[in-house]
Amino acid sequence: MTSVTTNNLIDGKQTAEDIKVEIAAEVAILKAEGKKVPHLAAILVGHDGGSETYVRNKVLACERVGFQSTLLRYEDDITEADLLAKVAELNHDPEIDGFIVQLPLPAHINPEKVIEAIRPEKDVDGFHPMNIGRMVAGLPALLPATPSGIVELLSRQGIKTSGKHAVVIGRSNIVGTPVSILLAKNLDTANCTVTLCHSRTENLAEICRTADIVVAAIGRPEFVTADMVQPGAVVIDVGTTRVPDASKKSGYTLKGDVNFAEVAPLASAITPVPGGVGPMTIAMLLLNTLRAAKGDIYPKASA
């Protein structure tokens, strides 16, 4: 047990639920007007435990907001060519407003090739180079779900970001790099001075101690310790690593990238794992699907 109280705990689960209520209200209006409801499809390859959980939660979230959803499952021996053929099929299916290919993929499939094959207007994960490029240029885009979820979480918590120093640990294309870009933007919830750290960064702990906001997205359980965080910092933990735990029925415990027991008492606000960033990722995926269905970012192709 830790000395953390609910006063400094950022409830991503409740914030995500608030967003789902807003989305469900929009979907209800679409239904009332006789319009097509958004349809999200997901491709799941193999039987990775984490991926199974994420995709199941995404399907349940679709039901929660009134979306249609389709889950396409394939064994991990599917060829890259066959997977790309399925992506092409979904690209041209007018019933599908957006779709995702759940990562990670088997080693014989190039994830970059798959991501680039998805049409930008259906790329509700926000990973396509077109959407990333539009984000960097400050143009409307389907934003990467986890980074935009982090920014939305900060916004809805009323956390001041303008002029603050944000340190992002991890430079992946999925989280670290895009969230560093979003936090530096001239937006209401942004305007940070951002330092992007990674495995080659020298004096990492020293740099982290200068941060008003720490975003830990390095994929190493309990990497961020108390000596890396200044008192009063806001700490956003993106990590979700399954660590073996014989005391659990599942056989594992989910650990974040932050040593919660050490860091939580220091932080002015901190996200838990689970229940922090994870639910926000799914909420922003739903929001991207709604935007894709409405043609908010890219004009809808005529039937």
Phi, psi and omega per residue, in radians:
M1 nan 2.646 3.137
T2 -2.101 2.996 3.129
S3 -1.543 0.115 -3.140
V4 -1.109 2.495 3.082
T5 -2.036 2.940 3.125
T6 -1.175 -0.221 -3.130
N7 -1.121 -0.531 -3.110
N8 -1.993 0.173 3.140
L9 -1.552 2.182 3.099
I10 -1.543 1.998 -3.050
D11 -1.540 1.552 3.130
G12 -1.173 -0.528 -3.134
K13 -1.116 -0.802 3.139
Q14 -1.215 -0.680 3.120
T15 -1.107 -0.724 3.100
A16 -1.118 -0.653 3.107
E17 -1.119 -0.674 3.095
D18 -1.067 -0.733 3.125
I19 -1.151 -0.694 3.123
K20 -1.106 -0.662 3.085
V21 -1.073 -0.736 3.122
E22 -1.128 -0.737 3.127
I23 -1.144 -0.771 3.140
A24 -1.032 -0.636 3.119
A25 -1.142 -0.679 3.094
E26 -1.172 -0.691 3.128
V27 -1.131 -0.678 3.113
A28 -1.067 -0.654 3.105
I29 -1.158 -0.763 3.112
L30 -1.021 -0.767 3.128
K31 -1.096 -0.776 -3.112
A32 -1.092 -0.531 3.129
E33 -1.529 0.053 3.126
G34 1.306 0.353 -3.128
K35 -1.635 2.815 3.138
K36 -1.162 2.358 3.072
V37 -1.464 2.669 -3.131
P38 -1.036 2.545 -3.115
H39 -2.244 2.029 3.137
L40 -1.889 2.296 3.057
A41 -2.003 2.615 3.110
A42 -2.330 2.350 3.047
I43 -1.823 2.171 3.119
L44 -2.075 2.107 -3.136
V45 -1.886 2.178 3.106
G46 1.422 -2.820 -3.008
H47 -2.348 0.671 3.054
D48 -1.051 2.249 -3.040
G49 -1.044 -0.797 3.132
G50 -1.099 -0.742 3.141
S51 -1.121 -0.697 3.107
E52 -1.016 -0.788 -3.124
T53 -1.133 -0.809 -3.108
Y54 -1.068 -0.791 -3.087
V55 -1.187 -0.697 3.090
R56 -1.039 -0.746 3.122
N57 -1.134 -0.606 3.111
K58 -1.177 -0.704 3.113
V59 -1.122 -0.769 3.120
L60 -1.100 -0.670 3.131
A61 -1.140 -0.647 3.078
C62 -1.059 -0.779 3.109
E63 -1.063 -0.693 -3.091
R64 -1.059 -0.647 -3.065
V65 -1.749 -0.023 3.100
G66 1.586 0.243 3.061
F67 -1.338 2.735 2.827
Q68 -1.453 2.581 3.099
S69 -2.460 2.575 3.095
T70 -2.316 2.238 3.084
L71 -1.932 2.142 3.133
L72 -1.946 2.022 -3.066
R73 -1.887 2.439 3.104
Y74 -2.406 2.607 3.066
E75 -1.244 2.813 -3.049
D76 -1.328 0.040 3.048
D77 -1.701 0.146 3.072
I78 -1.052 2.460 -3.137
T79 -1.362 2.748 3.086
E80 -1.056 -0.694 -3.131
A81 -1.088 -0.738 -3.136
D82 -1.182 -0.657 3.108
L83 -1.158 -0.742 3.107
L84 -1.121 -0.582 3.085
A85 -1.143 -0.679 3.107
K86 -1.180 -0.678 3.082
V87 -1.059 -0.769 3.125
A88 -1.073 -0.664 3.132
E89 -1.118 -0.773 3.123
L90 -1.185 -0.612 3.088
N91 -0.969 -0.627 -3.034
H92 -1.799 0.120 3.121
D93 -1.548 1.936 -3.079
P94 -1.153 -0.302 3.134
E95 -1.336 -0.404 -3.098
I96 -1.655 2.054 -3.129
D97 -1.477 -0.560 3.128
G98 -2.772 2.701 3.090
F99 -2.643 2.799 3.126
I100 -2.223 2.635 2.931
V101 -1.946 1.930 -3.035
Q102 -1.127 2.251 3.069
L103 -1.729 2.664 0.063
P104 -1.400 2.772 3.062
L105 -1.810 2.801 3.075
P106 -0.978 2.710 -3.007
A107 -1.050 -0.453 -3.083
H108 -1.450 -0.023 3.134
I109 -1.948 2.234 -3.138
N110 -1.407 1.928 -3.070
P111 -1.111 -0.602 3.134
E112 -1.101 -0.684 3.133
K113 -1.124 -0.687 3.136
V114 -1.187 -0.786 -3.139
I115 -1.064 -0.753 -3.131
E116 -1.190 -0.376 -3.131
A117 -1.361 -0.325 3.137
I118 -1.330 2.309 3.109
R119 -1.120 2.339 -3.067
P120 -0.927 -0.634 -3.099
E121 -1.276 -0.214 3.074
K122 -1.935 0.084 -3.068
D123 -1.471 1.321 -3.032
V124 -1.357 -0.154 2.961
D125 -1.351 -0.354 3.123
G126 1.300 0.498 -3.088
F127 -1.703 -0.288 -3.046
H128 -1.105 2.475 3.133
P129 -0.942 -0.541 3.106
M130 -1.124 -0.786 3.134
N131 -1.222 -0.679 3.088
I132 -1.106 -0.764 3.139
G133 -1.104 -0.733 3.103
R134 -1.130 -0.650 3.091
M135 -1.083 -0.805 -3.133
V136 -1.091 -0.674 -3.118
A137 -1.371 -0.095 -3.129
G138 1.374 0.360 3.109
L139 -1.668 2.735 3.087
P140 -0.976 2.376 -3.084
A141 -2.693 2.782 2.900
L142 -1.394 1.865 -2.990
L143 -1.407 2.596 3.058
P144 -0.940 2.329 -2.933
A145 -1.128 -0.829 -3.098
T146 -1.189 -0.848 3.099
P147 -1.027 -0.765 3.132
S148 -1.193 -0.529 3.067
G149 -1.151 -0.656 3.088
I150 -1.101 -0.812 3.141
V151 -1.118 -0.716 3.118
E152 -1.129 -0.662 3.118
L153 -1.119 -0.773 3.093
L154 -1.065 -0.730 -3.121
S155 -1.096 -0.852 -3.064
R156 -1.283 -0.319 3.040
Q157 -1.500 -0.099 3.141
G158 1.229 0.468 -3.122
I159 -1.427 2.186 -3.111
K160 -1.239 2.226 3.137
T161 -2.034 -0.488 -3.041
S162 -1.039 2.173 3.120
G163 1.407 -0.067 -3.107
K164 -1.454 2.739 3.099
H165 -1.649 2.030 3.102
A166 -1.854 2.256 3.044
V167 -1.928 2.117 3.109
V168 -1.840 2.169 3.136
I169 -1.814 1.937 -3.080
G170 2.045 2.311 -3.040
R171 -2.111 0.502 -3.139
S172 -1.108 2.727 3.087
N173 -1.258 -0.291 -3.085
I174 -1.498 -0.674 -3.079
V175 -2.226 -1.131 -2.930
G176 -0.980 -0.962 -3.108
T177 -1.114 -0.880 -3.135
P178 -1.133 -0.613 3.141
V179 -1.228 -0.537 3.077
S180 -1.135 -0.639 3.119
I181 -1.203 -0.801 -3.115
L182 -1.109 -0.689 -3.116
L183 -1.206 -0.416 3.138
A184 -1.541 -0.203 -3.065
K185 -1.125 2.759 3.063
N186 -1.484 1.256 -3.111
L187 -2.221 2.906 -3.118
D188 -0.990 -0.846 3.089
T189 -1.816 1.407 -3.139
A190 -3.091 -2.302 -3.124
N191 1.002 0.523 3.067
C192 -1.475 2.730 2.827
T193 -1.570 2.093 -2.954
V194 -1.969 2.315 2.976
T195 -1.976 2.130 3.138
L196 -1.754 1.981 -3.112
C197 -1.842 2.805 -3.087
H198 -2.787 -2.935 -3.012
S199 -1.118 -0.362 -3.131
R200 -1.717 0.020 -3.095
T201 -1.216 2.262 3.052
E202 -1.554 2.626 3.116
N203 0.988 0.753 -3.059
L204 -1.046 -0.815 -3.109
A205 -1.063 -0.704 3.140
E206 -1.111 -0.735 3.126
I207 -1.139 -0.769 -3.123
C208 -1.063 -0.607 -3.114
R209 -1.182 -0.226 3.092
T210 -1.588 -0.034 -3.007
A211 -1.474 2.390 2.930
D212 -1.423 -0.537 3.125
I213 -2.290 2.205 3.086
V214 -1.971 2.197 3.037
V215 -1.973 1.938 -3.091
A216 -1.708 1.939 -3.094
A217 -2.457 0.904 -3.042
I218 -1.805 -0.259 3.101
G219 1.355 0.410 3.113
R220 -2.166 2.006 -3.026
P221 -1.040 2.309 3.072
E222 0.990 0.595 -3.123
F223 -1.212 -0.694 -3.094
V224 -1.490 2.061 -3.095
T225 -1.966 3.042 -3.023
A226 -1.030 -0.585 -3.103
D227 -1.259 -0.083 -3.135
M228 -1.786 -0.008 -3.007
V229 -2.224 2.251 3.083
Q230 -1.418 2.574 3.106
P231 -0.988 2.355 3.124
G232 1.608 -0.058 3.135
A233 -1.223 2.690 2.982
V234 -1.625 2.270 -3.058
V235 -2.120 2.084 3.126
I236 -1.913 2.026 -3.067
D237 -1.812 1.950 -3.089
V238 -1.606 -0.286 -3.010
G239 -1.183 2.516 2.994
T240 -2.555 1.553 3.139
T241 -1.925 2.330 3.087
R242 -1.429 2.022 3.135
V243 -1.908 2.235 -3.127
P244 -0.926 2.356 -3.131
D245 -2.607 1.802 -3.071
A246 -1.148 -0.350 -3.122
S247 -1.352 -0.204 -3.117
K248 -1.688 2.501 3.113
K249 -1.048 -0.634 -3.138
S250 -1.270 -0.352 -3.100
G251 1.547 0.050 3.139
Y252 -2.609 2.838 3.014
T253 -2.149 2.474 3.057
L254 -1.446 2.184 3.101
K255 -2.058 2.452 3.056
G256 -1.527 -3.094 3.099
D257 -1.411 -0.099 -3.104
V258 -1.956 2.378 3.001
N259 -1.300 1.624 -2.975
F260 -1.024 -0.762 -3.090
A261 -1.044 -0.654 -3.141
E262 -1.378 -0.745 -2.946
V263 -1.496 -0.610 -3.045
A264 -0.960 -0.744 3.137
P265 -1.115 -0.382 3.138
L266 -1.477 -0.536 -2.947
A267 -1.354 2.541 3.006
S268 -1.361 -0.458 3.072
A269 -2.732 2.488 -3.090
I270 -2.644 2.503 3.074
T271 -1.595 2.394 3.075
P272 -1.463 2.911 2.990
V273 -2.303 2.067 -0.054
P274 -1.394 3.126 3.051
G275 1.697 0.146 3.130
G276 -1.917 -1.691 -3.085
V277 -1.268 -0.609 -3.067
G278 -0.897 -0.927 3.120
P279 -1.065 -0.552 3.133
M280 -1.182 -0.601 3.120
T281 -1.052 -0.782 -3.141
I282 -1.183 -0.695 3.126
A283 -1.070 -0.712 -3.125
M284 -1.279 -0.522 3.025
L285 -1.081 -0.750 3.096
L286 -1.117 -0.721 3.141
L287 -1.121 -0.714 3.073
N288 -1.072 -0.702 3.136
T289 -1.128 -0.716 3.091
L290 -1.093 -0.763 3.133
R291 -1.132 -0.681 3.107
A292 -1.136 -0.730 -3.126
A293 -1.128 -0.619 -3.117
K294 -1.488 -0.194 -3.105
G295 1.275 0.536 -3.103
D296 -1.189 -0.587 -3.093
I297 -1.738 -0.891 3.106
Y298 -2.042 2.349 3.113
P299 -0.985 2.405 3.119
K300 -1.206 2.359 3.088
A301 -1.186 2.491 3.125
S302 -1.218 2.565 -3.093
A303 -1.166 nan nan
